Amino acid sequence: MPALTLVIAVYNKPENLRMVLAGVARQVFRDFEVIVADDGSGPEIAAVVEEARRADGLRIEHLWHEDRGWRKNVMLNKAVRAAAADYLVFIDGDCIPARHFLLDHWNERHPRNVLMGRRVEMSRRWGSAMTVEKVRSGEFERFGWREVKESLLGESLRNEDAVRLPNPLVRRLLKRNVRTLLGCNFSVWKSDVETINGFDEEYDGPGWGEDADVQYRLTLAGVTGKSMRNVAVQYHLWHPQTRPSEKCRMRFEMVSRSGRPRCAKGLLHVDA
């Protein structure tokens, strides 16, 4: 039994996943399994997964379903059901974890907490220049003058979040807290996910259902958020900004008025 399960949500973009898995392969923490939660990608993703199995000896399960539009939450629930570990870490297939990413999530875990991390937003130039070799060597974690300049110009964002501060006292003194959950960087006990019946499958677009909704319902269930800023560092590969779904925003407003921690259509489907 692995100590934790790392769930990577993907949809196409095999080269991004190749770099993410290269980052996963160099983790300091080793007692984990990987579930690639694939929302209907083409066969290239399966080839990348098999390549990582052979090259890095990673324990990976590839879950896939047919592409019928945005069904990320459906696939995340399948990953939760399949997870062998009691502790779950969630990332996206375009977020490269730094070397101590899983170790930080493991060390900071606590009963009735959900750990909420952040990510460094690469510039377009920086992301385009990223390669598997730079990830494997650790070069992607070292800033040069270009990265500093792009940060000052606002072309990359939150570069300061790449500074790892494992001492919790230092983080408290610096007041580097976050209050919101990002679906690309959080961890939680599997039992707490089961308490809220997992991810709400009524959401059919990005922006609310895989993070804000989950945090709200976990809070109702008595699970409190814990900031992971300046630990569990990850780097987000550039892409055009995704527009949140207006329909999903309206659904979240409805959920927020309900006061119910469990969704009706999640890990279990309950007839309303």
C-alpha positions, 0 to 999 in steps of 0.5 A: 500500500502506498503512503499517498496517491498522486492524482494528475488530471489531464486532457491531451497535451502529451508533452506537458504530461511528459515534463510533469512525470519527469518532475514526479520521477525526481521526488524526494518522497518515494512512497506513492502511486500515480493515477493519471486521470484522463478526461478523454485524451487521444492515444498519445497520453497512454504512450507517455504513461507507458514511457514513464513506467519503463524509463522511471519505474513509476507506479502509474495507473492510467484511467480514461473515459470517452471524450464527451465534453468537460467531465473532469469531475467525473474522472476525478471521482474515478481516481478517488475510487481507484486510489490505494492510499488513504491520503490524496494529492491533486495536481493538473497535467500542466503543473510541474512539481518541484523536488520536495513537492510530495514530501511537503504535502506528506509532512504538513498533513493533519487530520481534518485539514485540506492543504492548499498550495499555489503555483508559479505562473511561467511566462510564455517564453519561459514555458515554451523553453521548458524541456524534459531535460531541464526538468530532470536536471532540476534546472527548471527550479533555478531562476536566471536574469530572464525569469527575474526580468519577466517577473518584474514586468508581470510576464510571469507571476508569483515567482516568490512562491518558488522560495521553499520555506519548510519552517512553519514559524517562518511562514507564519511570521512572513504571513504568507497565507492563502485562503482559497483552494486551487484544484491544481495543488491541494491534498486531503484525506480520502475519508474527507473526500468521501464525507462530501461525496467527492467532486460534484459531477453536475459541473460541466466546465472549469473554474468552480467545481474542482476547487471552490465547490470542494473547499466550501463543502469540506468547510461545511464538513468541518475540514479546515484549510491550511496554507501551503504557500512557499512549500509544495512548490510547483510551476505552471506551464503557460497557456492562454487563460481559461475562461470560467464557465458562467453556468458553473458559477451560477451552480456554485452560487446555488450550492453556497445557498444550500448549506449541504456538504454532500453533493447528490452526484459524486462518488455515489449518485443519490436520487434527489 
